[in-house]
Amino acid sequence: MSAQNGKDLLVKVDMTGSGLFETIAGLRATRISFNAESVDVTSLESQGGWRELLSGAGVKSAGISGSGVFKDAGTDERARQLFFDGETPDFQVIIPDFGIVEGPFQVTSIEYAGSHNGEATYELSMASAGALSFMAL
């Protein structure tokens, strides 16, 4: 895989619940992380005293975060409303030359900031709220 342009990592939200995905407006930096908890089943009988993990056990989760400039677009309004309503619609994360991750996420935080001589900015964090799918590009 060759180097990729960071602006091509896109976060999209389902705007209507019917699969109409739109890129969240104003994002300038995005990140997705995947996590899996391990279940330690090490015992006194573990070979050489090495830790043993239970295969396929534990909780899997993903997190999306991003920051950008406030544009007061429809996607800004949708993200705000999702936070206040506690909804968990589908999001898509397009990872260039890799694939698309899709599934339900909950908006867990929104932060707005601004300075006297600068633009209004925001930061957004989301946590997975169900099973995610992956489709290779």
Secondary structure, DSSP 8 states (H G I E B T S, - for coil): -----GGG-EEEEESSSSS-EEE-TTEEEEEEEEEE---B---TTSGGG---B-TT-S-EEEEEEEEEE----HHHHHHHHHHHHT---EEEEEETTTEEEEEEEEEEEEEEE--TTS--EEEEEEEE-S--EEEE-
